[in-house]
Amino acid sequence: MRILVTAMLSAIVLLGTSCGKDKDDSRQRRFISLKLDDRVYLSENPKGTITLPNLTDENPDNDYPTMEITGQSYNGDVITFSLATASMPFKPGVYPATQKGNGLLIALNSTYYTNLTSAGSTDFKITITSIDNLTVEGTFSGTLKDASGAGGTRVTKDGAFRALISQQGQ
């Protein structure tokens, strides 16, 4: 009888521990992903840098805060976001490519060598959904064009990113 009770208690303890909830680490994952021409591009562990404005020189192009997020896929494709804001801090919201300092550049190296840019696009936008001192997260979509002018336009869909960010002065 004692053996039966011990076996049942052991089974209950074993089942109780094996059914424990796994820790959700999905919020820890850093990435840039997008769909371009029905192909998915993925960059793991992109890095973001916020550069503070430099009001002490004559250059008007660095008089506002900028953020650059860069990632590289396993195939060598490089994806770079550029964002600008009038004043710190960066806030959740929409950053259209029609505004100076905002945009996306993709250097496709895995299939054919092409640089795609959002410059001149009227519908490309980057949306920051969440930002804090360590991470930035958001979505993006819109039309890109071949930077060399040789190709036509291409549409990005289902773009998303989450990256670590650091801050630096100029």
Helices and strands as residue ranges (DSSP letters): H 2-18, G 26-28, E 31-36, E 39-44, E 47-51, G 60-62, E 66-72, E 78-84, E 93-96, E 103-108, E 114-117, E 125-131, E 135-146, E 153-168
